[in-house]
Amino acid sequence: NMAEKVDLEEVKASNGEAHRDERLANGFAGQRKGSPEPMSERVKRIVKANLLVILTVAGVVVGVFIGLGVRAASPTLTQQIYIGFPGEILIRLLKMIIIPLVVCSLVSGAASIDPKALGKLGGWAMLFFFVTTLIASSIGVVMAFIIKPGNVEMNTTANAKDMSDDIPANKEVIDSFLDLIRNIFPSNLVSAAFQSYGTSYKVINASGIAEKVPVGTDQDGMNILGLVVFAIVFGVALRKLGEEGEILIKFFNSFNEATMVLVSWIMWYAPIGIMFLVAGKIVEMEDVGKLFASLGKYIACCMIGHAIHGLLVLPFIYFIFTRKNPYTFLWGIFTALATAFGTSSSSATLPLMMKCVEEKNGVSKHISRFILPIGATVNMDGAALFQCVAAVFIAQLNNTSLNFIQVITILVTATASSVGAAGIPAGGVLTLAIILEAIGLPTSDISLILAVDWLVDRTCTVLNVEGDAFGAGLLQHFVDKTSKHEGVEELSEVRMDGDAAAAMPEHSPLIDKRGLQGAKGDLSSEKESSM
């Protein structure tokens, strides 16, 4: 009986379904085979398997205490900057690796998947991202109407007044969407790595009438959307080239693997970096009591909304489709979630998230490296939820009652504009200005939101990256289901051809499948479409 079980495990692994034993990676399900192991050995194994997670949690906790201790000593501004220095290094390391990671993973991902399957995968991913973002927006609006965060006496804190300089300039809704489309097609790929296109306005007097005319400017900040679109299209083009494109696909593949090795090294520095990022933020905080007295209900509203979406809605969707424990999945990506909390940037968390879903949750490389960069760009559940709460909060502050059409406008605008919110800290505040413009509310009140943005933005980011990871997990399940249905009919064909590699997507390099396609033509592309 045991021998049969072992055989069954081997068969599963050979079908690319090793992730069904996802708990093995977390160290919890190891004693299914063989004799029971001693308790000390089991504890040692679990600690070893989860060492990075344990260190990360310890880093956050120690960071809070360091922050409170240093705060009590009333440090100068210069000393505050020095305390955050190790955390700054972590953010710099992660940002350094974003461009090679995104471009190479998407090129090799798009080149390794059959175009039909690519379209299907992309379609399912976009549907999942759109639906979850819409659900998050709805939760935000409902929470804001229930808790009514704006029905309080407001003392605008000094902090909020200082922030008024950071309010983004008013921008027409149409110009925001045109900018989004312009950024999809960057005019210069090199400048897209550090600049994106944005519209500003200048007043021109034409025949005595003053007119506000939009003027295009290059703004600081990576145009990640343009890079993502280019990389996917370039990958598809390389696949079309056939054998001529083979060398370049191998290059991107190797580059991608080397980048992931660098990520695995950076991961071990993450706990130290996160510890000092948290400590630095606590030291920097203004008068916390005053801030929470005036904005406590708004913060609570965002936090509860994020908790409902992240701990109930997303896990429920994952469970409904896969029938697997979503909380085991969450435990596997804990290090990435903690990094998201520390860095407050979904793009910076992308390298660690790829590593976690592949190693802990058994998502195959060609799925994680294709879907996660897209998710980091277009899937912003947390940001959409916070923008909806903030829009209703500002309406309540101004004693403006929102009608049904305005609520729908908030939902649609938040869902649509979250696509263009670059995965950078405080990117959501820029899109909040678009929503306020759309429903005719003053953008000057954004200064209040900025006062607590450092806290809310962190839970937003955690939710954003969690949504990406669950999307990758669901797609892996979808791919397995499809390959199982079609694989049964094709199994004899595959064996006749001696093409074992096509049945083993998790273990074979992506390039093998591409090479087979060049040699075997249509037959191979049929097999790949089953992925």
C-alpha positions in Angstrom: 0.0 0.0 0.0 2.8 2.4 0.9 4.6 1.5 -2.4 1.4 2.4 -4.3 1.3 5.8 -2.5 4.9 6.5 -3.4 4.2 5.6 -7.1 1.2 7.9 -7.0 3.4 10.8 -5.7 5.9 10.1 -8.5 3.1 10.1 -11.2 1.8 13.4 -9.8 5.2 15.0 -9.9 5.8 13.8 -13.5 2.5 15.5 -14.5 3.8 18.8 -13.2 1.5 18.6 -10.1 4.1 18.6 -7.4 2.5 21.6 -5.9 -0.4 19.4 -4.6 2.0 18.6 -1.7 2.4 22.4 -1.2 2.6 21.9 2.6 5.8 19.9 2.3 7.6 23.2 1.4 6.4 24.7 4.6 7.6 21.8 6.7 4.2 20.7 8.0 3.4 17.5 6.0 6.6 15.6 6.0 5.7 12.7 8.1 3.2 11.1 5.8 5.8 8.6 4.7 7.9 6.3 6.9 8.0 6.0 10.6 7.0 8.9 13.0 9.9 11.1 13.7 10.9 12.4 17.1 9.3 15.7 18.3 12.7 17.6 18.5 13.5 16.6 14.9 10.1 17.7 13.7 10.4 21.1 15.4 13.9 21.5 14.0 12.6 20.7 10.5 9.6 23.1 10.7 11.9 25.9 12.0 14.4 25.3 9.2 11.7 25.3 6.6 10.2 28.5 8.0 13.4 30.2 9.2 13.0 33.3 6.9 9.4 33.8 8.0 10.3 33.6 11.7 13.2 36.0 11.2 10.9 38.4 9.3 8.3 38.4 12.1 11.1 38.9 14.7 12.4 41.8 12.5 9.0 43.6 12.6 8.6 43.1 16.3 12.2 44.1 17.2 11.8 47.1 14.8 8.8 48.4 16.8 10.7 48.2 20.0 13.8 49.9 18.6 11.6 52.6 17.1 9.8 53.2 20.5 13.1 53.2 22.4 14.8 55.6 20.0 11.7 57.8 19.9 11.8 58.2 23.7 15.4 59.5 23.4 14.1 62.4 21.2 16.6 62.0 18.3 17.5 64.9 15.9 16.3 64.8 12.3 19.7 63.7 11.1 19.7 60.8 13.6 16.2 59.8 12.4 17.6 59.5 8.8 20.5 57.4 10.0 18.2 54.9 11.8 16.3 54.2 8.5 19.6 53.6 6.6 19.7 49.8 6.6 16.0 49.8 5.5 16.8 52.2 2.7 19.5 49.7 1.4 16.8 47.0 1.2 14.5 49.2 -0.9 17.5 50.1 -3.2 18.4 46.5 -3.7 14.9 45.5 -4.6 14.4 48.4 -6.9 17.7 47.7 -8.6 16.4 44.3 -9.6 12.9 45.2 -10.8 13.7 46.1 -14.4 15.8 43.0 -15.3 13.3 40.8 -13.5 10.1 42.2 -15.1 11.5 42.5 -18.6 13.3 39.1 -18.7 10.6 37.1 -16.9 7.9 38.5 -19.2 9.9 37.9 -22.4 10.8 34.4 -21.5 7.3 33.7 -20.1 5.5 35.0 -23.2 8.0 33.1 -25.5 7.5 29.8 -23.6 3.7 29.7 -23.7 1.7 28.8 -26.8 0.0 32.0 -28.1 -3.5 30.4 -27.7 -2.7 29.4 -24.1 -1.1 32.8 -23.5 -4.3 34.6 -24.6 -6.4 32.3 -22.4 -4.1 32.7 -19.4 -4.0 36.5 -19.8 -7.7 36.6 -20.2 -8.4 34.6 -17.0 -5.8 36.7 -15.1 -7.3 40.0 -16.2 -10.8 38.8 -15.3 -9.6 37.7 -11.8 -7.8 41.0 -11.2 -10.8 43.1 -12.5 -13.4 41.2 -10.4 -11.3 41.3 -7.2 -10.6 45.0 -7.6 -14.3 45.7 -8.1 -15.1 43.7 -5.0 -12.4 45.6 -3.0 -13.8 49.0 -4.2 -17.4 47.9 -3.2 -16.1 46.8 0.3 -14.4 50.3 0.6 -17.6 52.2 -0.2 -19.8 50.0 2.0 -17.4 50.3 5.0 -17.2 54.1 4.6 -21.0 54.4 4.6 -21.3 52.1 7.7 -18.4 53.6 9.8 -18.9 57.2 8.6 -15.3 58.2 9.1 -15.9 61.8 7.9 -18.6 62.7 10.6 -16.0 64.0 13.1 -14.8 67.4 14.3 -11.6 67.9 12.3 -8.5 69.6 13.7 -6.2 69.8 10.7 -2.9 68.7 12.2 0.3 70.5 11.5 1.4 67.5 9.7 -1.5 67.7 7.2 -0.8 71.4 6.6 2.9 70.6 5.8 1.7 68.0 3.4 -0.4 70.5 1.3 2.6 71.1 -1.0 2.5 67.4 -2.0 -1.0 67.5 -3.3 -1.0 66.5 -7.0 -2.1 69.2 -9.4 -5.7 68.9 -10.6 -5.9 66.8 -13.8 -8.8 66.2 -16.1 -10.2 62.7 -16.1 -9.8 62.4 -19.9 -6.2 63.5 -19.7 -5.4 60.9 -17.0 -6.8 58.1 -19.2 -5.0 59.4 -22.3 -1.7 59.5 -20.3 -2.3 55.9 -19.3 -2.7 54.9 -23.0 0.4 57.0 -23.9 2.4 55.2 -21.2 1.5 51.8 -22.7 3.4 52.9 -25.8 6.6 54.5 -24.5 8.5 56.6 -27.1 11.9 55.6 -25.6 12.4 52.3 -23.9 15.5 53.5 -22.0 13.8 56.6 -20.5 10.8 54.3 -19.7 13.1 52.7 -17.1 13.0 56.0 -15.0 10.5 58.4 -16.5 6.8 58.3 -17.4 4.6 60.6 -19.5 2.3 63.0 -17.6 0.1 65.9 -18.6 0.5 69.4 -17.1 -1.4 72.5 -18.1 -0.5 76.0 -19.2 -2.9 78.9 -19.7 -2.8 80.4 -23.2 -4.6 83.6 -24.2 -6.1 82.9 -27.7 -8.0 85.9 -29.1 -8.6 87.3 -25.6 -10.0 84.1 -24.1 -7.8 82.3 -21.6 -7.7 78.6 -22.2 -6.1 75.8 -20.1 -4.1 73.7 -22.6 -2.7 70.3 -21.8 1.1 70.0 -22.2 3.0 66.7 -22.2 5.9 66.4 -19.8 8.3 63.6 -18.7 7.9 62.9 -15.0 10.2 61.0 -12.7 9.1 57.4 -11.9 9.4 54.2 -13.9 6.9 53.6 -16.6 6.4 49.9 -15.6 3.2 49.6 -17.7 5.1 50.4 -20.9 7.9 48.0 -20.1 5.4 45.2 -19.3 3.5 45.6 -22.6 6.7 45.8 -24.6 8.2 42.7 -22.9 5.1 40.6 -23.6 4.8 41.6 -27.2 8.6 41.1 -27.7 8.3 37.6 -26.2 5.5 36.7 -28.6 7.5 38.1 -31.5 10.6 36.0 -30.6 8.4 32.9 -30.6 7.1 33.7 -34.1 10.8 33.9 -35.3 11.1 30.1 -34.7 14.7 28.9 -34.6 16.2 32.3 -35.2 14.7 33.6 -32.0 16.0 30.6 -30.0 19.3 32.2 -28.9 17.7 35.3 -27.6 15.0 33.3 -25.7 17.9 31.3 -24.1 19.6 34.6 -23.2 16.5 36.0 -21.5 15.9 32.7 -19.8 19.4 32.6 -18.3 19.2 36.2 -17.3 16.0 35.5 -15.6 17.4 32.5 -13.6 20.5 34.6 -12.6 18.2 37.4 -11.4 16.3 34.9 -9.2 19.6 33.8 -7.7 20.3 37.4 -6.7 16.8 37.6 -5.3 17.4 34.6 -3.1 20.5 36.3 -1.6 18.6 39.6 -1.1 15.8 37.6 0.7 18.2 36.9 3.6 18.8 40.6 4.1 15.1 41.4 4.1 14.5 40.8 7.9 17.2 43.3 8.8 16.0 45.8 6.3 12.3 45.5 7.4 13.4 45.9 11.1 15.0 49.3 10.4 12.2 50.4 8.0 9.6 49.8 10.7 11.9 51.4 13.4 12.5 54.5 11.2 8.8 55.0 10.5 7.9 54.9 14.2 10.7 57.4 15.0 9.5 59.8 12.3 5.8 59.8 13.4 4.3 63.1 14.5 2.1 63.4 17.5 0.3 60.0 17.2 -2.4 60.7 19.7 -3.6 63.8 17.9 -3.5 62.1 14.5 -5.5 59.1 15.7 -8.1 61.3 17.5 -8.9 63.1 14.2 -8.4 60.3 11.7 -8.8 57.2 13.8 -12.1 56.2 12.2 -10.7 56.7 8.7 -7.7 54.5 9.6 -10.0 51.8 11.2 -12.3 51.9 8.2 -9.4 51.2 5.8 -7.8 48.5 8.0 -11.1 46.6 8.6 -11.8 46.8 4.8 -8.4 45.5 4.0 -8.7 42.7 6.6 -12.1 41.6 5.2 -10.8 41.5 1.7 -7.4 39.9 2.5 -8.4 37.4 5.1 -11.9 36.5 4.0 -12.8 37.4 0.4 -9.6 36.4 -1.5 -9.1 33.2 0.5 -12.7 32.3 -0.1 -12.4 32.8 -3.9 -9.2 30.6 -3.8 -10.9 27.9 -1.8 -14.1 27.8 -4.0 -12.1 27.1 -7.1 -9.2 25.0 -5.8 -10.6 23.3 -2.7 -7.2 23.8 -1.0 -6.5 25.5 2.3 -5.9 29.2 1.4 -4.2 30.0 4.7 -1.5 27.4 4.0 -1.0 29.4 0.8 -0.8 32.7 2.7 1.8 31.2 5.2 4.0 30.3 2.2 4.1 34.0 1.0 4.4 35.5 4.5 8.0 36.8 3.9 6.8 38.6 0.7 3.8 40.1 2.6 6.1 41.4 5.4 8.4 42.9 2.8 5.4 44.6 1.2 4.5 46.1 4.6 8.1 47.3 5.1 8.8 48.7 1.7 5.2 49.9 0.8 5.9 49.1 -2.8 4.3 46.2 -4.9 7.1 46.5 -7.5 9.8 46.2 -4.9 8.1 43.1 -3.4 7.8 41.4 -6.8 11.2 39.6 -6.7 10.5 38.0 -3.3 6.9 37.2 -4.2 8.1 35.2 -7.3 10.5 33.2 -5.1 7.9 32.5 -2.4 5.1 31.3 -4.8 7.5 29.1 -6.7 9.3 27.5 -3.8 6.7 27.4 -1.0 3.4 27.2 -3.0 4.5 25.1 -6.0 3.4 27.6 -8.7 5.3 26.7 -11.8 7.9 29.2 -13.1 6.2 30.0 -16.5 3.0 31.0 -14.7 4.5 33.0 -11.8 6.9 34.9 -14.0 4.3 35.8 -16.5 1.4 36.7 -14.2 3.1 38.3 -11.2 4.7 41.2 -13.1 1.4 41.9 -14.8 -0.4 41.7 -11.4 2.1 44.1 -9.8 1.2 46.6 -12.5 -2.5 46.3 -13.0 -3.9 44.6 -9.9 -4.4 47.1 -7.1 -7.1 45.8 -4.7 -5.7 47.6 -1.7 -5.3 50.9 -3.5 -8.9 50.7 -5.0 -10.4 50.0 -1.5 -8.5 52.9 0.2 -9.4 55.3 -2.6 -13.1 54.5 -2.3 -13.0 54.9 1.5 -11.0 58.2 1.1 -13.4 59.6 -1.5 -16.5 58.9 0.7 -14.6 60.2 3.7 -13.8 63.5 2.0 -17.5 63.8 0.8 -18.6 63.3 4.4 -16.1 66.0 5.6 -17.6 68.5 3.1 -21.2 67.5 4.1 -21.8 66.4 0.5 -24.3 63.5 0.2 -23.4 61.2 -2.7 -26.1 60.0 -5.0 -26.2 56.6 -6.7 -24.5 57.8 -9.9 -21.6 59.3 -7.9 -21.1 56.1 -6.0 -21.0 54.1 -9.3 -18.6 56.7 -10.6 -16.3 56.2 -7.6 -16.4 52.4 -8.1 -15.7 52.5 -11.8 -13.0 55.2 -11.6 -11.2 53.5 -8.7 -11.2 50.2 -10.5 -10.1 51.6 -13.8 -7.5 54.1 -12.5 -5.9 51.5 -10.2 -4.5 50.0 -13.4 -2.5 53.1 -14.0 -1.3 53.6 -10.4 2.3 52.7 -10.8 3.5 50.2 -8.1 5.3 52.9 -6.1 4.7 54.3 -2.6 1.8 56.8 -2.5 0.9 56.1 -6.2 -2.7 55.7 -5.0 -2.9 59.3 -3.9 -2.4 60.5 -7.5 -5.3 58.4 -8.6 -7.4 59.6 -5.7 -7.2 63.1 -7.2 -8.7 61.7 -10.4 -11.7 60.2 -8.5 -12.3 63.4 -6.6 -12.3 65.4 -9.8 -14.7 62.9 -11.4 -17.3 63.4 -8.6 -16.6 67.2 -8.2 -15.0 67.2 -4.7 -12.1 69.5 -3.6 -8.7 67.9 -4.0 -7.2 70.1 -1.2 -8.5 67.7 1.4 -6.0 65.1 0.1 -3.6 66.7 2.6 -5.5 64.9 5.4 -5.2 61.5 3.6 -1.4 62.2 3.2 -1.0 62.6 6.9 -1.8 58.9 7.5 -0.8 57.6 4.1 2.4 56.1 5.4 0.3 53.6 7.5 -2.7 53.0 5.2 -0.4 52.6 2.1 1.4 49.7 3.8 -1.7 47.6 4.3 -2.8 48.6 0.7 0.5 47.1 -0.6 0.1 43.9 1.4 -3.4 43.5 -0.1 -2.2 44.3 -3.6 0.6 41.6 -3.6 -1.7 39.1 -1.9 -4.2 39.4 -4.7 -1.4 38.9 -7.3 -0.2 35.7 -5.5 -3.8 34.2 -5.2 -4.2 35.0 -8.9 -1.0 33.0 -9.7 -2.3 30.1 -7.5 -5.7 30.0 -9.2 -4.1 30.1 -12.7 -1.8 27.2 -11.7 -5.0 25.2 -10.7 -6.7 26.2 -14.0 -3.6 25.0 -16.0 -3.4 21.7 -14.2 -7.1 21.1 -14.7 -6.9 21.8 -18.4 -3.7 19.7 -18.8 -5.4 16.8 -17.0 -8.4 16.8 -19.3 -6.4 17.1 -22.5 -3.4 15.2 -21.2 -5.4 11.9 -20.9 -6.2 11.9 -24.6 -2.7 13.0 -25.6 -0.7 10.7 -23.3 -0.3 7.9 -25.8 0.7 10.4 -28.5 3.3 11.9 -26.2 4.8 8.5 -25.4 4.9 7.5 -29.0 7.0 10.6 -29.8 9.2 10.0 -26.7 8.3 13.6 -25.8 8.4 13.2 -22.1 9.5 16.8 -21.6 6.1 18.2 -22.8 4.4 16.4 -19.9 6.7 17.9 -17.3 6.3 21.7 -17.4 7.6 22.2 -13.8 10.9 20.4 -14.2 11.9 21.1 -17.8 13.5 24.5 -18.7 11.1 26.7 -20.6 13.3 26.6 -23.6 13.0 22.9 -24.1 9.3 23.3 -24.9 10.1 26.1 -27.4 12.7 23.9 -29.1 10.3 21.0 -29.5 7.8 23.4 -31.0 10.3 24.3 -33.7 11.0 20.7 -34.5 7.6 19.2 -34.2 5.4 21.9 -35.5 1.7 21.7 -34.9 1.7 18.6 -32.7 3.8 20.3 -30.1 1.9 23.5 -30.1 -1.3 21.4 -29.4 0.4 19.9 -26.4 1.6 23.3 -25.2 -1.9 24.8 -25.5 -3.0 22.2 -23.0 -0.9 24.1 -20.5 
